[in-house]
Amino acid sequence: VSSSLFVEDHSCKAILDTSIRHIKLHITETRDMSLCCHVLSDIIAALYKKKDTPEVVKLISSMVKSMLMKLLETFQKVDRSKPDSLHWVSTLLTLLSLMKKEHYDLVLRDVSRNNRVALKGLIQRFFSVFKELLQSSIFPSTWFTMRLLTCNVILIAVQYIGRSILFHFLEDFDAHVWREYFNLAAAFVQVPCLQLDRFSWVKR
């Protein structure tokens, strides 16, 4: 992943597909989790550097389709007391920051094709992860920029996911989905790093 082969478009996809297949297998079997996290982080960092090129947009789609659900699941299971927990969080946030409308549409459309219950479950998983990112002390209080970045990533994600909620759960109303949506909104506006009235004039 760190070699020049990953820079070339024709070899990058082959390396990405092979790496992701092995990483998914190892994460599922909870083997070499630290190594998996570091390799995955290197892959996402490499994609981030070239994120606006057409070829990389397709690779991000492949990455999202293969790894997003596994990363959300791993985030909810990872032991927060271990040093690698922050690395998992930053890897998930970086992948989410790479995702555009077409990537969210890809994930949500694939799930909604199966059934409405599966789509509801995916949205609830997103919201559960987002609330945990907002409410828990994952990052030290001095990591102000990282906390703001987290809020920005979540805000953009919810804007994309919200369109799917409107389309699938408004007319055929689902109170539970909407309750979760507004609970997340309430948690968002109460995040300490967004309470500008508590900061000095210089910090604002």
Sequence and secondary structure as in RCSB ss.txt:
>XXXX:A:sequence
VSSSLFVEDHSCKAILDTSIRHIKLHITETRDMSLCCHVLSDIIAALYKKKDTPEVVKLISSMVKSMLMKLLETF
QKVDRSKPDSLHWVSTLLTLLSLMKKEHYDLVLRDVSRNNRVALKGLIQRFFSVFKELLQSSIFPSTWFTMRLLT
CNVILIAVQYIGRSILFHFLEDFDAHVWREYFNLAAAFVQVPCLQLDRFSWVKR
>XXXX:A:secstr
  SGGGTSHHHHHHHHHHHHHHHHHHHHTT SHHHHHHHHHHHHHHHHHTTTSHHHHHHHHHHHHHHHHHHHHHH
HHS TTSTTHHHHHHHHHHHHHH  HHHHHHHHHHHHHH HHHHHHHHHHHHHHHHHHHHS  S TT HHHHHHH
HHHHHHHHHHHHHHHHHHHTTTT HHHHHHHHHHHHHHHT GGG GGGS TTT 
